[in-house]
Amino acid sequence: MTEDDIATVTGLPVHTWRRRHAAAFRARVPVVNPGERLRLYDEEQAHAFMNGKHWPTATTEAADDTQWPTAVPPGTEHPDDLLTDKETANVLGIRDATVRAYATTGYLPAGTERHGRTWWPRHTAEARRDADDQHHATPGRKPGDPRNRAPRPRHDPRIEEIAELTTRTPLTITADVVQRYGVGQRTAQRLLAAARTRAEN
């Protein structure tokens, strides 16, 4: 949840909620995305705080028999955790730009739009990581792809004609080829160079 979401649940404008409650809330409920501009909080923890069940910190114990939601131990991740492109990239061992590219090509699901950015469930990233195809390990075209073949050389009958002309008239120049075949200057130069090579062989 964002602080806007939390303020909406409490029925207050966000600026009023921040003035009255933000300091106490932030002291008790940690953000799930430290260092990010948009603060995000665990929904279960936020609701526990809003219901008066202040989430116990590591240095405090509950003063009564309140049943607190069980915190996730460090290093234990939930499969439904929503990950950013950078966090998804860390799971897959690739760059975050590649995660976004995978999402557009369908190699990775498109993700979920929340709070103005795209998120991927941890189980989706881990399933992609553990799949047998390992697309990111073999980028580019696969072996045997017909597009890997070298292009066939094109036969241009004009080259043979120009080669024959150059043997008869060594002073054949680009302008002659342009006029004779109605081609541009660069094409004429290419044809003339190929013809001279052929005549020398």
N, C-alpha and C positions, 0 to 999 in steps of 0.2 A: 504494500500500500504506500501511496505518497502521502505527504502531509496534507495535501488538498483532500485526498480521500478520507483521511482521519477526521479532518475538520467537518466534512460533509456528514459523516456518521454522527458526530457530536452535535450537529445542528448549528454550527457556528461558521461565520465567514473565516476564511483561512487566516487573515491578518489578526482577527480577534483571538483565534485559537493559538496562534503563535505568541501573541502578547501574554495570554493568560496561562497556557499549558505547555508550550513547546519546551521550555527549559527543563521542567520536571520529566516530561515524556522522554526527551533525548538523554537525560541522565539515567533512565531506567531501561530504555529499549534501544538496543544497538542497531545501527543501519546494517543492511545486508550487502551494501555496495560501497564500502569505504573508498573515499577519494573521488567519487563521482559527484557531479554537480547536483543532480536530482537525487535527493535522499529517498531511499526505499527501505521499508520496514517489513518484517515478517508479519503476515496478516494475523496469525494466531497470537503472537506476542502483543501486537497492537490492540487487539480486542480484549486480551486479558488485562492490559493496563486500563483501557477505557471502562472496563467493568469493575474497576477498583481492586483487581488482583494484581498488584504491582509485581512485575516479573523479578524474581530474585536474581541478584548478581552473584558473581563467584565469591564475593567476600561477605555476603549476607545470607542469612537463613530465613526462611519464612517464620514469622512470629506466631503463626497459628497453624491450624491443621488444613489450611487452604491447599487444594490439590492443584499444583501448578502444571501447565502443559510441559511435557518432557522436552528439554532442550536437546538439540542434536549434538552429540559429542564432537569435538574437533576431529577433522579427518573423516567423518562419516557423512556422506552426502546422500540426499534423498533423490530417487530417480525422477521425481516431478519438479525438481528445482529448475527454475527458468534461468538460462545462461545467456549472456550477451554474446556478440560475435567474437569478442576476444576470448571469453571463457570457453566458448565452443571450439575455437581454434586451438586452445591449450589442450583440450580433450583429444582432438584429432591430430595434434602435432603439425598444424599447418598455420598459414597466416590468416588473419581475420578477413582480409580481402578475398581470400579463396573461399571462406565460409559463405560470404555473400554471393560469390559467383556460383557455388554449388547450389544455393537456394534458388537462383534464377534458372538454372539448367535442370532442376528437378533431382539432382543427385542427393540433395539434402532437402527435407521439407521446407516450405516457405517460411515457417516460423509463425509466431504469434505477435501481433502488434499490441503493445501496451505502453502507455506513458510516452508515446512518440518515438519508440524504438522497437526493433525486432528482437524477439527472444526465442530460444530453442530449449525444449525440455532436455534435461540431462540424459534421460534414457534414449532419446533420439540420437544425440551425439555419440553416446556409447555404442548404440547399435550400429551406427555408421562406421565407427572405429573398429568394431569387432567383425564387420562383414568380411567375407572372403575375397571380394573383388579388389579392395584397397585401391580405389581409383586414383587417389592422390599419390600413391607410391609409384605409379607408372603413368605420368602425365603425357599428353600428346597422343598421337595416333598409335594404335596397337600394331604389333607385327602382323604382316599379311594384309593390312589395309590397302586396297587398290590405289588409294591416293599416294602411297609411298613410292610407287613406280616412277621412274624418270620419264618425262614426256618424250613421246616419239619425235624424232627429227622430222620436220616438215620438208617435203620436196617442193621446191619452187622452180618451175621451168625457166623462169626469167634468168636465173643464175647461170644456167648452161648457155643461154643465148648471149648473155653479156660476156661470159668467158670466151666464147667463140669470137665475139666482136673485138675483144681486147687483144686476141692473138693476131687478128688482121690489122687492127688499128690501135696500136699501143697508147695513143693519146686520148682514148675514150675517157671522158670526164663526167663528173656528177651531172652537169647540166644536160649532157647528151641522154643520160638515163632518165632524168626527169622528163625531158621532152618526148622521148620514145615511148615510155610506159605510163606517163601521166601520174607519177607518184610524187610525194613530197621530197624535200631535200634530204632529210634524215634516212628515209627508206631507200632513196637512191644511193646514198653513201654506203648503207648496209649491203645492198645488192652488189654494188661495185666491189666492195672489199671481199665479199664471199666469192665473187666471180674471179677476182685476181688470185685468191688462194687456190681455187680449183684449177685455174690455168697453170699455176706454178707446179701443181702436183701432176 
